[in-house]
Amino acid sequence: MKATYTISQQDVGISARHPISIWPLLRLQNETVAPHDHAYHEICLVVRGSGWHLTGDRREKIDPGDLLVSSPGQVHSVEVSGHLDLFNLFYLAEWVFHDLQDYWEHPQLCMIFGASLLYKGQAAEPVGHLKLGDPFAAAAWRECEDLVAAVRNPVVSHLYLRATFEKIVALAGTAMELHADGRRPEVWRALHRIEAVIQSGEPFCPKVLARDSSVHAAHLARIFVQETGKSPMEFYQQRRAQVACVRLLNPLRSITDVAMELGYSDTAHFSRVFRRYYMMSPRDFRARHGIKPAGGSPQ
């Protein structure tokens, strides 16, 4: 399946002020949404009606209580014969999962809603279709209505946005009763260690990962690549750039502040690494999300 168009973050209202956005209840009637992709993560909660969700070579029936999860660049479409009422929720995964230590006891939730931040390749594809069922679907519907009201409020509370979104994530996890994600425990411990290093701003050395594992360093490095598609150092650099994103969304922090907090040697080094993963400079990233440089001060 090839995308016929791409939806941008600006199209759905995602910005530094609104890292989570949602459209009011939408009705599709006797129509086909053409194959498309987008530059953000998306959740669709089906409330009423039915249809078909197409992604890759999969064609799945969708019914009330279904939750569709899409990642940036993933092409999908929807076919509706009759009507389909749904909520479309959009989010910046970097902002939602800025500190994965909050989710470490529930790795399956990271795999469903933020896998593109951790894993690359076919083995890491996020779950695209969850069936919540009652009463979880009804509870998620109420949370979506609350998010609509919150986004419309002139005063946007990031705390409220995050808390409400996390309730939807928790409902999905509870409904699915997911207890194991099939990942190698040695790799998950290594990811946990890398996350702790990034959040503290400490220097990172891949050799320290083996200290927390029962396997040899060389073997850990091999299975780490198999699971994530990257070496531990490559993953560290990628994840550190992701954490930088949410800090750059704070207009009170300068680019220099963010670079120093995350252990970069200087802003030039930070900009080079950031551009490698986001194809833009930290300054351009801020501009894309509606943050303008303060009068003449370094950003």
Secondary structure, DSSP 8 states (H G I E B T S, - for coil): ---SEEE-HHHHT-SSS-SEEEEEEEEEEEEEEEEEEESSEEEEEEEEE-EEEEETTEEEEE-TTEEEEE-TT--EEEEEEEEEEEEEEEE-HHHHTS-GGGGTT-HHHHHHHSHHHH--SGGG----EEE--TTHHHHHHHHHHHHHHHHHSSS--HHHHHHHHHHHHHHHHHHHT-------HHHHHHHHHHHHHHHHT----GGGGGGGSSS-HHHHHHHHHHHHSS-HHHHHHHHHHHHHHHHHT-TTS-HHHHHHHTT-SSHHHHHHHHHHHHSS-HHHHHHHTT----TTS--
